[in-house]
Amino acid sequence: MSKCATPSARRFFEEANFELAPNTFHFLTGKSGAGKSSLLRMIYLALLPSRGRVTVFDRDTKDLTRAEISETRRRLGIVFQDFRLIEHLSARENVALPLRIAGTREAVIRRHVPELLDWVGLSDQIDALPRTLSGGQQQRVAIARAVIARPALLLADEPTGNVDDRIAFRLLYLFEELHRTGTTVVVATHNDALCGEFQHSRLHISSGRLSRIPGKIPETGTPCRALPGAPDLARD
């Protein structure tokens, strides 16, 4: 699905050679400034490597036209550290946006969006504008927006950085539910408790080099557990 071979990418990496196979789950770890966000930016086509090659869905990112970049991004779900919500749209409308772009029926949108916002603990803020929400609440809206359309690849940059541990674990169960439906998931995090609890494989960046640390949970296939009551992310 996604491959990265970057002997030197904007001077962040001396060596980063890896492949994200379909339907796998990985944590991306490393100290602040190690290059986690830059690596995710290369995968979601916001940054090109100065050397080496990045391929996404079997296409070299350097060869894509603007139209092809837009089309590729529609297959991605991205959770940004700075949220990037549309300020004049409510939480409901922000989350519904990927479904509307994809042409999903309104009846499906009306059913799934409130369900997902309830799961992330925002049922009482469904019509709130982003400026009225706390940082943690905005982060949860951004996560709901990223997963609602069941993307082929989810990239989450510190998705639990502004929430307490209870919400953090609940959000990771949501990512596992998405993974169960076939999505490849990459979660950049500093939260060792999450990595220890869920025990997926790690892509670890240190001193400009990326290494893979196997986890106890198999990389592919159905996760070992599911949380009762998790939202159904399968589209109608």
TORPA-4810 file (N, C-alpha, C, O; in nm, 3 decimals):
<nodes>
NODE_1_0.083_-0.120_0.000_0.000_0.000_0.000_0.086_0.124_0.000_0.070_0.211_-0.086_M
NODE_2_0.176_0.133_0.095_0.262_0.251_0.104_0.404_0.206_0.132_0.429_0.126_0.222_S
NODE_3_0.498_0.258_0.052_0.638_0.225_0.071_0.717_0.355_0.082_0.682_0.456_0.021_K
NODE_4_0.824_0.349_0.159_0.907_0.468_0.176_1.052_0.424_0.177_1.093_0.342_0.261_C
NODE_5_1.131_0.477_0.085_1.274_0.451_0.084_1.343_0.586_0.069_1.355_0.638_-0.041_A
NODE_6_1.387_0.641_0.181_1.436_0.778_0.182_1.572_0.786_0.250_1.578_0.807_0.371_T
NODE_7_1.682_0.771_0.176_1.814_0.787_0.236_1.832_0.925_0.299_1.906_0.938_0.396_P
NODE_8_1.766_1.027_0.243_1.772_1.160_0.303_1.649_1.236_0.262_1.636_1.273_0.145_S
NODE_9_1.558_1.260_0.355_1.434_1.331_0.326_1.431_1.456_0.410_1.404_1.451_0.530_A
NODE_10_1.459_1.571_0.345_1.464_1.699_0.415_1.557_1.692_0.537_1.537_1.764_0.635_R
NODE_11_1.658_1.606_0.530_1.758_1.590_0.634_1.704_1.527_0.763_1.775_1.522_0.863_R
NODE_12_1.580_1.480_0.760_1.526_1.415_0.879_1.575_1.271_0.889_1.599_1.221_0.999_F
NODE_13_1.590_1.204_0.775_1.617_1.062_0.777_1.747_1.030_0.704_1.770_1.075_0.592_F
NODE_14_1.830_0.952_0.769_1.944_0.894_0.702_1.904_0.764_0.632_1.957_0.730_0.526_E
NODE_15_1.810_0.694_0.694_1.762_0.569_0.635_1.622_0.539_0.686_1.601_0.526_0.807_E
NODE_16_1.527_0.528_0.593_1.390_0.491_0.629_1.334_0.408_0.515_1.282_0.462_0.418_A
NODE_17_1.344_0.280_0.528_1.302_0.189_0.422_1.198_0.093_0.481_1.233_0.007_0.561_N
NODE_18_1.071_0.108_0.441_0.967_0.024_0.499_0.847_0.019_0.406_0.835_0.098_0.313_F
NODE_19_0.759_-0.075_0.434_0.635_-0.091_0.359_0.520_-0.111_0.457_0.532_-0.185_0.554_E
NODE_20_0.407_-0.043_0.430_0.284_-0.062_0.507_0.193_-0.153_0.425_0.134_-0.109_0.326_L
NODE_21_0.183_-0.277_0.466_0.097_-0.370_0.394_-0.050_-0.338_0.422_-0.081_-0.280_0.525_A
NODE_22_-0.140_-0.376_0.331_-0.283_-0.353_0.356_-0.330_-0.420_0.485_-0.284_-0.528_0.521_P
NODE_23_-0.423_-0.352_0.553_-0.488_-0.405_0.673_-0.386_-0.438_0.783_-0.391_-0.545_0.844_N
NODE_24_-0.293_-0.344_0.808_-0.199_-0.357_0.918_-0.215_-0.239_1.012_-0.272_-0.136_0.975_T
NODE_25_-0.165_-0.254_1.134_-0.177_-0.150_1.237_-0.039_-0.127_1.295_0.028_-0.222_1.336_F
NODE_26_0.004_0.000_1.298_0.137_0.033_1.347_0.132_0.158_1.435_0.059_0.253_1.406_H
NODE_27_0.210_0.157_1.541_0.240_0.281_1.611_0.368_0.339_1.551_0.459_0.265_1.514_F
NODE_28_0.374_0.472_1.542_0.494_0.542_1.497_0.548_0.618_1.617_0.482_0.709_1.668_L
NODE_29_0.667_0.581_1.663_0.720_0.638_1.787_0.856_0.701_1.763_0.920_0.681_1.660_T
NODE_30_0.899_0.779_1.863_1.026_0.849_1.857_1.016_0.978_1.937_0.906_1.025_1.965_G
NODE_31_1.129_1.034_1.973_1.131_1.156_2.050_1.074_1.273_1.970_1.066_1.266_1.848_K
NODE_32_1.036_1.380_2.039_0.993_1.502_1.971_1.104_1.549_1.879_1.221_1.555_1.919_S
NODE_33_1.068_1.585_1.755_1.166_1.630_1.659_1.234_1.518_1.582_1.320_1.545_1.498_G
NODE_34_1.196_1.393_1.610_1.262_1.280_1.542_1.223_1.272_1.395_1.298_1.218_1.314_A
NODE_35_1.105_1.326_1.361_1.060_1.322_1.222_0.931_1.247_1.199_0.898_1.215_1.085_G
NODE_36_0.855_1.219_1.307_0.729_1.144_1.291_0.630_1.219_1.202_0.574_1.162_1.109_K
NODE_37_0.610_1.346_1.232_0.514_1.424_1.153_0.561_1.439_1.009_0.479_1.436_0.917_S
NODE_38_0.690_1.455_0.988_0.743_1.469_0.852_0.722_1.341_0.773_0.690_1.345_0.654_S
NODE_39_0.739_1.227_0.838_0.716_1.101_0.770_0.570_1.087_0.729_0.540_1.045_0.617_L
NODE_40_0.479_1.123_0.820_0.337_1.117_0.786_0.305_1.214_0.672_0.225_1.181_0.584_L
NODE_41_0.366_1.331_0.673_0.342_1.430_0.566_0.385_1.376_0.431_0.322_1.404_0.329_R
NODE_42_0.493_1.300_0.428_0.535_1.239_0.301_0.434_1.135_0.254_0.408_1.123_0.134_M
NODE_43_0.378_1.061_0.348_0.281_0.959_0.308_0.152_1.022_0.260_0.090_0.970_0.166_I
NODE_44_0.108_1.134_0.321_-0.016_1.195_0.274_0.009_1.306_0.172_-0.078_1.391_0.149_Y
NODE_45_0.126_1.305_0.112_0.155_1.383_-0.010_0.164_1.533_0.015_0.142_1.612_-0.077_L
NODE_46_0.197_1.573_0.137_0.218_1.714_0.166_0.366_1.751_0.159_0.401_1.869_0.163_A
NODE_47_0.452_1.650_0.149_0.596_1.673_0.149_0.661_1.567_0.061_0.632_1.448_0.074_L
NODE_48_0.749_1.611_-0.027_0.823_1.518_-0.112_0.962_1.497_-0.055_1.022_1.591_-0.003_L
NODE_49_1.015_1.376_-0.062_1.151_1.353_-0.015_1.252_1.421_-0.106_1.234_1.423_-0.228_P
NODE_50_1.357_1.476_-0.048_1.462_1.537_-0.130_1.545_1.431_-0.201_1.603_1.458_-0.306_S
NODE_51_1.549_1.312_-0.145_1.611_1.197_-0.209_1.527_1.074_-0.177_1.447_1.076_-0.083_R
NODE_52_1.544_0.969_-0.254_1.468_0.848_-0.229_1.330_0.853_-0.294_1.304_0.938_-0.380_G
NODE_53_1.243_0.763_-0.252_1.114_0.748_-0.317_1.007_0.711_-0.216_1.033_0.633_-0.124_R
NODE_54_0.888_0.767_-0.233_0.771_0.730_-0.154_0.661_0.688_-0.251_0.626_0.763_-0.342_V
NODE_55_0.607_0.569_-0.233_0.495_0.524_-0.315_0.373_0.503_-0.226_0.383_0.447_-0.118_T
NODE_56_0.259_0.550_-0.274_0.133_0.535_-0.203_0.033_0.472_-0.298_0.011_0.523_-0.408_V
NODE_57_-0.027_0.361_-0.258_-0.116_0.284_-0.344_-0.048_0.252_-0.477_-0.107_0.263_-0.584_F
NODE_58_0.079_0.211_-0.466_0.160_0.166_-0.580_0.191_0.276_-0.680_0.227_0.247_-0.794_D
NODE_59_0.180_0.403_-0.640_0.216_0.514_-0.727_0.326_0.597_-0.661_0.317_0.632_-0.543_R
NODE_60_0.431_0.628_-0.740_0.538_0.714_-0.690_0.482_0.855_-0.673_0.428_0.913_-0.767_D
NODE_61_0.494_0.910_-0.552_0.432_1.040_-0.524_0.489_1.153_-0.609_0.422_1.253_-0.633_T
NODE_62_0.613_1.138_-0.655_0.673_1.242_-0.738_0.612_1.248_-0.878_0.627_1.347_-0.948_K
NODE_63_0.544_1.141_-0.918_0.488_1.134_-1.053_0.342_1.175_-1.059_0.285_1.182_-1.169_D
NODE_64_0.279_1.203_-0.945_0.136_1.232_-0.943_0.107_1.375_-0.986_0.177_1.468_-0.949_L
NODE_65_0.001_1.391_-1.066_-0.048_1.524_-1.099_-0.131_1.578_-0.983_-0.162_1.504_-0.889_T
NODE_66_-0.168_1.705_-0.989_-0.251_1.762_-0.883_-0.383_1.687_-0.871_-0.430_1.660_-0.760_R
NODE_67_-0.443_1.654_-0.984_-0.570_1.581_-0.981_-0.552_1.443_-0.919_-0.637_1.397_-0.843_A
NODE_68_-0.442_1.378_-0.950_-0.415_1.245_-0.894_-0.384_1.253_-0.744_-0.420_1.163_-0.669_E
NODE_69_-0.319_1.361_-0.701_-0.295_1.381_-0.559_-0.427_1.396_-0.485_-0.447_1.335_-0.379_I
NODE_70_-0.518_1.475_-0.540_-0.649_1.494_-0.478_-0.726_1.363_-0.470_-0.789_1.333_-0.369_S
NODE_71_-0.719_1.285_-0.577_-0.790_1.157_-0.580_-0.730_1.060_-0.478_-0.803_0.987_-0.411_E
NODE_72_-0.597_1.060_-0.466_-0.531_0.972_-0.369_-0.568_1.011_-0.227_-0.593_0.924_-0.144_T
NODE_73_-0.572_1.140_-0.199_-0.604_1.186_-0.064_-0.744_1.149_-0.022_-0.772_1.136_0.097_R
NODE_74_-0.834_1.130_-0.117_-0.970_1.089_-0.082_-0.973_0.949_-0.024_-1.071_0.910_0.040_R
NODE_75_-0.868_0.873_-0.045_-0.859_0.737_0.010_-0.790_0.736_0.146_-0.774_0.630_0.207_R
NODE_76_-0.749_0.853_0.193_-0.679_0.864_0.320_-0.769_0.928_0.426_-0.854_1.011_0.395_L
NODE_77_-0.748_0.887_0.550_-0.805_0.958_0.664_-0.689_1.016_0.742_-0.596_0.943_0.778_G
NODE_78_-0.692_1.145_0.769_-0.578_1.212_0.833_-0.624_1.286_0.957_-0.718_1.366_0.952_I
NODE_79_-0.558_1.259_1.068_-0.582_1.333_1.193_-0.460_1.423_1.214_-0.351_1.375_1.246_V
NODE_80_-0.481_1.553_1.197_-0.372_1.649_1.211_-0.357_1.692_1.357_-0.454_1.691_1.433_F
NODE_81_-0.235_1.728_1.395_-0.214_1.779_1.531_-0.290_1.907_1.555_-0.334_1.933_1.667_Q
NODE_82_-0.306_1.990_1.451_-0.375_2.118_1.466_-0.521_2.111_1.422_-0.585_2.215_1.400_D
NODE_83_-0.575_1.990_1.407_-0.717_1.961_1.386_-0.768_1.997_1.246_-0.824_1.912_1.177_F
NODE_84_-0.748_2.123_1.204_-0.788_2.170_1.071_-0.937_2.152_1.045_-0.978_2.107_0.938_R
NODE_85_-1.018_2.187_1.144_-1.163_2.186_1.126_-1.204_2.310_1.049_-1.135_2.412_1.052_L
NODE_86_-1.317_2.302_0.981_-1.372_2.418_0.910_-1.453_2.499_1.008_-1.553_2.451_1.062_I
NODE_87_-1.410_2.621_1.032_-1.460_2.700_1.145_-1.608_2.734_1.137_-1.673_2.746_1.240_E
NODE_88_-1.662_2.749_1.017_-1.803_2.789_1.006_-1.898_2.670_1.000_-2.019_2.688_0.985_H
NODE_89_-1.843_2.547_1.010_-1.926_2.428_1.011_-1.934_2.370_1.152_-1.836_2.373_1.226_L
NODE_90_-2.048_2.317_1.187_-2.066_2.253_1.318_-1.987_2.123_1.324_-1.935_2.075_1.223_S
NODE_91_-1.979_2.067_1.444_-1.914_1.936_1.459_-1.979_1.835_1.366_-1.910_1.758_1.299_A
NODE_92_-2.111_1.834_1.362_-2.185_1.741_1.276_-2.143_1.758_1.130_-2.115_1.660_1.061_R
NODE_93_-2.140_1.883_1.083_-2.110_1.908_0.943_-1.964_1.882_0.909_-1.934_1.838_0.798_E
NODE_94_-1.873_1.908_1.002_-1.733_1.875_0.979_-1.715_1.725_0.960_-1.643_1.681_0.870_N
NODE_95_-1.780_1.646_1.045_-1.767_1.501_1.036_-1.834_1.447_0.911_-1.787_1.350_0.851_V
NODE_96_-1.944_1.508_0.871_-2.018_1.461_0.753_-1.948_1.494_0.622_-1.979_1.434_0.519_A
NODE_97_-1.854_1.588_0.624_-1.795_1.638_0.500_-1.735_1.529_0.410_-1.763_1.529_0.291_L
NODE_98_-1.654_1.436_0.462_-1.599_1.333_0.373_-1.707_1.247_0.308_-1.692_1.203_0.194_P
NODE_99_-1.817_1.222_0.380_-1.925_1.142_0.323_-1.995_1.219_0.211_-2.032_1.161_0.109_L
NODE_100_-2.013_1.349_0.230_-2.079_1.429_0.127_-1.991_1.438_0.002_-2.042_1.430_-0.110_R
NODE_101_-1.861_1.453_0.021_-1.769_1.456_-0.094_-1.776_1.325_-0.170_-1.766_1.322_-0.293_I
NODE_102_-1.794_1.214_-0.096_-1.800_1.081_-0.159_-1.937_1.051_-0.218_-1.955_0.946_-0.281_A
NODE_103_-2.035_1.139_-0.199_-2.168_1.118_-0.256_-2.255_1.024_-0.177_-2.346_0.962_-0.232_G
NODE_104_-2.229_1.011_-0.047_-2.306_0.921_0.039_-2.449_0.975_0.057_-2.469_1.096_0.067_T
NODE_105_-2.546_0.886_0.061_-2.685_0.926_0.078_-2.706_0.997_0.212_-2.646_0.960_0.313_R
NODE_106_-2.791_1.099_0.212_-2.816_1.178_0.333_-2.872_1.093_0.446_-2.842_1.119_0.563_E
NODE_107_-2.952_0.992_0.413_-3.007_0.906_0.518_-2.895_0.834_0.592_-2.902_0.816_0.713_A
NODE_108_-2.793_0.793_0.520_-2.679_0.725_0.582_-2.601_0.824_0.667_-2.559_0.791_0.778_V
NODE_109_-2.581_0.944_0.616_-2.508_1.047_0.690_-2.580_1.079_0.821_-2.517_1.089_0.926_I
NODE_110_-2.712_1.096_0.813_-2.789_1.132_0.933_-2.783_1.022_1.038_-2.796_1.050_1.158_R
NODE_111_-2.764_0.898_0.996_-2.758_0.788_1.093_-2.617_0.772_1.152_-2.602_0.755_1.273_R
NODE_112_-2.515_0.776_1.069_-2.382_0.741_1.113_-2.309_0.856_1.186_-2.234_0.830_1.280_H
NODE_113_-2.330_0.979_1.143_-2.255_1.090_1.204_-2.290_1.107_1.352_-2.198_1.115_1.434_V
NODE_114_-2.417_1.113_1.392_-2.446_1.124_1.535_-2.396_1.005_1.616_-2.350_1.022_1.729_P
NODE_115_-2.403_0.885_1.559_-2.355_0.765_1.628_-2.206_0.777_1.658_-2.163_0.744_1.768_E
NODE_116_-2.129_0.823_1.560_-1.985_0.834_1.579_-1.950_0.946_1.677_-1.861_0.929_1.760_L
NODE_117_-2.019_1.058_1.668_-1.993_1.167_1.762_-2.030_1.126_1.905_-1.965_1.168_2.000_L
NODE_118_-2.133_1.044_1.919_-2.167_0.992_2.050_-2.055_0.901_2.102_-2.021_0.906_2.221_D
NODE_119_-1.998_0.820_2.016_-1.891_0.728_2.057_-1.769_0.805_2.108_-1.705_0.761_2.204_W
NODE_120_-1.737_0.918_2.046_-1.620_0.995_2.091_-1.656_1.092_2.203_-1.575_1.176_2.242_V
NODE_121_-1.779_1.082_2.255_-1.818_1.160_2.372_-1.863_1.300_2.344_-1.850_1.388_2.428_G
NODE_122_-1.918_1.323_2.224_-1.958_1.460_2.186_-2.105_1.468_2.144_-2.141_1.554_2.064_L
NODE_123_-2.187_1.381_2.196_-2.328_1.385_2.158_-2.396_1.515_2.199_-2.493_1.558_2.136_S
NODE_124_-2.343_1.579_2.304_-2.402_1.705_2.350_-2.341_1.827_2.281_-2.380_1.940_2.310_D
NODE_125_-2.245_1.804_2.190_-2.181_1.914_2.118_-2.196_1.899_1.967_-2.119_1.956_1.890_Q
NODE_126_-2.295_1.823_1.926_-2.306_1.787_1.786_-2.325_1.907_1.694_-2.280_1.905_1.579_I
NODE_127_-2.391_2.012_1.743_-2.415_2.130_1.660_-2.325_2.248_1.697_-2.348_2.360_1.652_D
NODE_128_-2.224_2.222_1.779_-2.133_2.328_1.822_-2.033_2.362_1.713_-1.990_2.274_1.639_A
NODE_129_-1.996_2.490_1.704_-1.891_2.533_1.613_-1.755_2.508_1.677_-1.744_2.509_1.800_L
NODE_130_-1.651_2.485_1.597_-1.519_2.455_1.652_-1.469_2.556_1.754_-1.406_2.517_1.853_P
NODE_131_-1.495_2.685_1.733_-1.441_2.786_1.825_-1.499_2.777_1.965_-1.443_2.832_2.059_R
NODE_132_-1.612_2.707_1.979_-1.674_2.692_2.111_-1.628_2.565_2.182_-1.667_2.540_2.296_T
NODE_133_-1.547_2.484_2.115_-1.503_2.356_2.170_-1.363_2.368_2.228_-1.282_2.449_2.182_L
NODE_134_-1.334_2.288_2.328_-1.199_2.280_2.384_-1.106_2.211_2.284_-1.152_2.154_2.185_S
NODE_135_-0.976_2.216_2.312_-0.881_2.149_2.225_-0.906_2.000_2.215_-0.900_1.943_2.107_G
NODE_136_-0.935_1.937_2.330_-0.963_1.794_2.329_-1.088_1.760_2.251_-1.092_1.658_2.181_G
NODE_137_-1.191_1.844_2.262_-1.314_1.820_2.187_-1.292_1.837_2.037_-1.343_1.758_1.958_Q
NODE_138_-1.217_1.940_1.999_-1.185_1.959_1.858_-1.107_1.840_1.803_-1.129_1.797_1.689_Q
NODE_139_-1.017_1.786_1.884_-0.940_1.671_1.842_-1.030_1.551_1.814_-1.008_1.477_1.718_Q
NODE_140_-1.131_1.532_1.898_-1.222_1.419_1.879_-1.309_1.438_1.754_-1.340_1.341_1.686_R
NODE_141_-1.348_1.563_1.725_-1.420_1.589_1.600_-1.331_1.555_1.481_-1.377_1.494_1.384_V
NODE_142_-1.205_1.594_1.488_-1.111_1.566_1.379_-1.093_1.417_1.359_-1.082_1.371_1.245_A
NODE_143_-1.089_1.341_1.467_-1.075_1.196_1.457_-1.200_1.135_1.395_-1.190_1.048_1.308_I
NODE_144_-1.317_1.180_1.438_-1.442_1.128_1.381_-1.448_1.158_1.231_-1.489_1.073_1.153_A
NODE_145_-1.407_1.277_1.193_-1.406_1.312_1.050_-1.311_1.222_0.971_-1.341_1.184_0.858_R
NODE_146_-1.195_1.189_1.030_-1.095_1.109_0.960_-1.140_0.965_0.938_-1.103_0.903_0.839_A
NODE_147_-1.221_0.911_1.030_-1.256_0.768_1.020_-1.393_0.743_0.959_-1.422_0.630_0.921_V
NODE_148_-1.479_0.845_0.948_-1.619_0.824_0.914_-1.637_0.757_0.777_-1.731_0.679_0.759_I
NODE_149_-1.550_0.785_0.682_-1.566_0.731_0.547_-1.490_0.601_0.527_-1.479_0.553_0.414_A
NODE_150_-1.439_0.543_0.636_-1.368_0.416_0.630_-1.256_0.421_0.526_-1.263_0.350_0.425_R
NODE_151_-1.153_0.503_0.548_-1.046_0.520_0.449_-0.963_0.394_0.434_-0.963_0.306_0.521_P
NODE_152_-0.892_0.385_0.322_-0.801_0.272_0.302_-0.680_0.281_0.394_-0.625_0.179_0.436_A
NODE_153_-0.639_0.404_0.425_-0.522_0.427_0.509_-0.552_0.542_0.604_-0.588_0.651_0.560_L
NODE_154_-0.537_0.518_0.734_-0.556_0.622_0.836_-0.421_0.661_0.892_-0.344_0.575_0.936_L
NODE_155_-0.391_0.791_0.890_-0.269_0.846_0.948_-0.309_0.941_1.060_-0.373_1.042_1.034_L
NODE_156_-0.271_0.910_1.182_-0.312_0.989_1.298_-0.188_1.042_1.368_-0.106_0.965_1.419_A
NODE_157_-0.173_1.175_1.370_-0.056_1.240_1.428_-0.088_1.286_1.570_-0.155_1.387_1.589_D
NODE_158_-0.040_1.212_1.668_-0.064_1.240_1.810_-0.214_1.260_1.838_-0.253_1.363_1.891_E
NODE_159_-0.297_1.162_1.803_-0.442_1.180_1.815_-0.494_1.184_1.958_-0.608_1.225_1.980_P
NODE_160_-0.414_1.143_2.055_-0.461_1.142_2.194_-0.388_1.245_2.280_-0.393_1.237_2.403_T
NODE_161_-0.322_1.340_2.217_-0.239_1.434_2.292_-0.315_1.531_2.379_-0.259_1.588_2.472_G
NODE_162_-0.445_1.553_2.349_-0.522_1.653_2.423_-0.639_1.593_2.500_-0.731_1.665_2.540_N
NODE_163_-0.635_1.461_2.522_-0.747_1.397_2.591_-0.693_1.314_2.708_-0.575_1.279_2.711_V
NODE_164_-0.782_1.283_2.803_-0.738_1.203_2.917_-0.727_1.056_2.876_-0.765_1.018_2.766_D
NODE_165_-0.674_0.974_2.968_-0.645_0.835_2.935_-0.772_0.757_2.899_-0.769_0.670_2.812_D
NODE_166_-0.883_0.787_2.966_-1.007_0.714_2.939_-1.051_0.737_2.794_-1.086_0.642_2.723_R
NODE_167_-1.048_0.862_2.749_-1.086_0.893_2.612_-0.981_0.838_2.515_-1.015_0.791_2.406_I
NODE_168_-0.854_0.845_2.554_-0.747_0.796_2.466_-0.767_0.648_2.434_-0.756_0.608_2.318_A
NODE_169_-0.796_0.568_2.536_-0.817_0.426_2.512_-0.942_0.404_2.429_-0.945_0.315_2.344_F
NODE_170_-1.046_0.482_2.452_-1.168_0.468_2.373_-1.142_0.499_2.225_-1.195_0.432_2.137_R
NODE_171_-1.059_0.601_2.199_-1.026_0.635_2.061_-0.943_0.525_1.995_-0.960_0.497_1.876_L
NODE_172_-0.854_0.463_2.071_-0.775_0.353_2.014_-0.863_0.234_1.980_-0.839_0.165_1.882_L
NODE_173_-0.966_0.209_2.061_-1.061_0.103_2.025_-1.132_0.138_1.894_-1.161_0.050_1.813_Y
NODE_174_-1.161_0.267_1.874_-1.223_0.308_1.749_-1.129_0.280_1.632_-1.174_0.231_1.528_L
NODE_175_-1.001_0.310_1.647_-0.905_0.279_1.541_-0.897_0.128_1.516_-0.883_0.084_1.402_F
NODE_176_-0.905_0.050_1.623_-0.903_-0.095_1.605_-1.029_-0.142_1.531_-1.021_-0.233_1.449_E
NODE_177_-1.142_-0.081_1.558_-1.264_-0.117_1.486_-1.248_-0.083_1.337_-1.291_-0.160_1.251_E
NODE_178_-1.187_0.032_1.308_-1.162_0.069_1.169_-1.066_-0.031_1.104_-1.087_-0.072_0.990_L
NODE_179_-0.964_-0.069_1.177_-0.869_-0.170_1.129_-0.940_-0.302_1.101_-0.907_-0.371_1.005_H
NODE_180_-1.037_-0.337_1.184_-1.112_-0.461_1.166_-1.185_-0.464_1.032_-1.206_-0.570_0.975_R
NODE_181_-1.226_-0.346_0.983_-1.298_-0.339_0.856_-1.204_-0.339_0.736_-1.251_-0.339_0.622_T
NODE_182_-1.071_-0.338_0.759_-0.977_-0.349_0.648_-0.883_-0.232_0.630_-0.800_-0.234_0.539_G
NODE_183_-0.894_-0.128_0.712_-0.809_-0.010_0.698_-0.670_-0.034_0.757_-0.656_-0.096_0.862_T
NODE_184_-0.568_0.017_0.688_-0.433_0.023_0.744_-0.425_0.145_0.834_-0.467_0.254_0.795_T
NODE_185_-0.370_0.129_0.954_-0.369_0.236_1.053_-0.225_0.264_1.098_-0.150_0.172_1.130_V
NODE_186_-0.189_0.393_1.100_-0.060_0.436_1.154_-0.088_0.547_1.255_-0.145_0.651_1.220_V
NODE_187_-0.047_0.526_1.380_-0.073_0.622_1.488_0.060_0.670_1.545_0.132_0.593_1.608_V
NODE_188_0.092_0.797_1.522_0.211_0.857_1.582_0.177_0.896_1.725_0.078_0.965_1.748_A
NODE_189_0.258_0.854_1.820_0.224_0.880_1.960_0.347_0.882_2.050_0.449_0.819_2.021_T
NODE_190_0.334_0.957_2.160_0.431_0.953_2.269_0.377_0.872_2.386_0.445_0.856_2.487_H
NODE_191_0.255_0.820_2.374_0.187_0.758_2.486_0.230_0.612_2.500_0.178_0.524_2.432_N
NODE_192_0.327_0.587_2.588_0.377_0.451_2.607_0.271_0.358_2.664_0.274_0.238_2.638_D
NODE_193_0.175_0.413_2.742_0.070_0.330_2.799_-0.016_0.269_2.689_-0.055_0.153_2.697_A
NODE_194_-0.047_0.349_2.586_-0.126_0.297_2.475_-0.050_0.188_2.400_-0.104_0.083_2.368_L
NODE_195_0.077_0.215_2.371_0.158_0.116_2.300_0.168_-0.014_2.381_0.164_-0.123_2.325_C
NODE_196_0.182_0.000_2.513_0.193_-0.118_2.597_0.064_-0.195_2.607_0.066_-0.318_2.614_G
NODE_197_-0.048_-0.125_2.607_-0.178_-0.192_2.620_-0.219_-0.260_2.491_-0.268_-0.374_2.493_E
NODE_198_-0.201_-0.193_2.378_-0.250_-0.249_2.252_-0.146_-0.334_2.180_-0.181_-0.425_2.105_F
NODE_199_-0.019_-0.307_2.203_0.091_-0.395_2.162_0.091_-0.429_2.013_0.119_-0.542_1.974_Q
NODE_200_0.059_-0.330_1.930_0.079_-0.345_1.786_0.226_-0.320_1.755_0.301_-0.272_1.840_H
NODE_201_0.267_-0.351_1.633_0.405_-0.328_1.595_0.435_-0.177_1.596_0.345_-0.094_1.582_S
NODE_202_0.563_-0.145_1.615_0.605_-0.005_1.617_0.702_0.021_1.502_0.788_-0.061_1.470_R
NODE_203_0.685_0.138_1.442_0.787_0.195_1.355_0.855_0.302_1.438_0.793_0.404_1.470_L
NODE_204_0.979_0.282_1.474_1.047_0.371_1.569_1.157_0.449_1.498_1.241_0.391_1.430_H
NODE_205_1.155_0.582_1.517_1.254_0.669_1.456_1.353_0.713_1.563_1.314_0.764_1.668_I
NODE_206_1.480_0.694_1.535_1.585_0.737_1.627_1.711_0.771_1.547_1.757_0.691_1.465_S
NODE_207_1.765_0.891_1.570_1.889_0.935_1.504_1.880_0.923_1.353_1.976_0.884_1.287_S
NODE_208_1.764_0.957_1.298_1.747_0.959_1.154_1.723_0.824_1.090_1.718_0.813_0.968_G
NODE_209_1.710_0.720_1.171_1.688_0.586_1.118_1.556_0.530_1.170_1.516_0.555_1.283_R
NODE_210_1.490_0.455_1.083_1.362_0.395_1.120_1.378_0.245_1.133_1.433_0.179_1.045_L
NODE_211_1.331_0.191_1.244_1.336_0.048_1.268_1.197_-0.004_1.300_1.112_0.072_1.349_S
NODE_212_1.173_-0.130_1.275_1.044_-0.192_1.303_1.057_-0.281_1.427_1.144_-0.368_1.433_R
NODE_213_0.969_-0.258_1.525_0.968_-0.338_1.647_0.841_-0.423_1.645_0.731_-0.367_1.652_I
NODE_214_0.852_-0.554_1.634_0.731_-0.638_1.626_0.644_-0.624_1.750_0.695_-0.604_1.861_P
NODE_215_0.514_-0.634_1.732_0.421_-0.632_1.843_0.371_-0.773_1.874_0.401_-0.868_1.803_G
NODE_216_0.293_-0.782_1.980_0.236_-0.912_2.017_0.106_-0.939_1.945_0.062_-1.054_1.937_K
NODE_217_0.042_-0.834_1.892_-0.080_-0.851_1.815_-0.041_-0.868_1.669_0.039_-0.790_1.618_I
NODE_218_-0.096_-0.968_1.599_-0.063_-0.986_1.457_-0.088_-0.859_1.378_-0.186_-0.788_1.403_P
NODE_219_0.001_-0.828_1.281_-0.012_-0.704_1.205_-0.135_-0.703_1.118_-0.196_-0.597_1.098_E
NODE_220_-0.174_-0.817_1.065_-0.285_-0.822_0.972_-0.401_-0.900_1.029_-0.387_-0.977_1.124_T
NODE_221_-0.519_-0.879_0.968_-0.636_-0.956_1.007_-0.716_-0.888_1.116_-0.694_-0.772_1.148_G
NODE_222_-0.808_-0.961_1.173_-0.899_-0.908_1.274_-0.827_-0.883_1.405_-0.755_-0.970_1.452_T
NODE_223_-0.844_-0.764_1.466_-0.784_-0.740_1.597_-0.826_-0.845_1.699_-0.928_-0.912_1.683_P
NODE_224_-0.745_-0.859_1.802_-0.770_-0.964_1.901_-0.894_-0.937_1.985_-0.945_-1.029_2.049_C
NODE_225_-0.944_-0.813_1.987_-1.057_-0.783_2.073_-1.135_-0.667_2.013_-1.083_-0.593_1.929_R
NODE_226_-1.257_-0.654_2.056_-1.339_-0.541_2.014_-1.418_-0.495_2.135_-1.455_-0.576_2.220_A
NODE_227_-1.443_-0.367_2.142_-1.515_-0.311_2.255_-1.664_-0.316_2.226_-1.708_-0.264_2.124_L
NODE_228_-1.745_-0.377_2.314_-1.889_-0.382_2.290_-1.946_-0.242_2.270_-1.913_-0.148_2.343_P
NODE_229_-2.033_-0.229_2.170_-2.097_-0.102_2.144_-2.019_-0.010_2.052_-2.061_0.103_2.028_G
NODE_230_-1.905_-0.056_2.000_-1.828_0.027_1.907_-1.912_0.058_1.784_-1.989_-0.027_1.739_A
NODE_231_-1.897_0.178_1.727_-1.980_0.215_1.613_-1.949_0.128_1.492_-1.836_0.086_1.471_P
NODE_232_-2.052_0.103_1.413_-2.036_0.027_1.290_-1.987_0.120_1.181_-2.061_0.208_1.136_D
NODE_233_-1.861_0.101_1.139_-1.802_0.190_1.039_-1.823_0.141_0.897_-1.779_0.207_0.803_L
NODE_234_-1.889_0.028_0.880_-1.918_-0.021_0.744_-2.023_0.071_0.681_-2.122_0.106_0.744_A
NODE_235_-1.999_0.109_0.557_-2.091_0.201_0.490_-2.209_0.127_0.430_-2.195_0.013_0.385_R
NODE_236_-2.323_0.191_0.431_-2.443_0.133_0.369_-2.441_0.160_0.218_-2.533_0.120_0.147_D
</nodes>
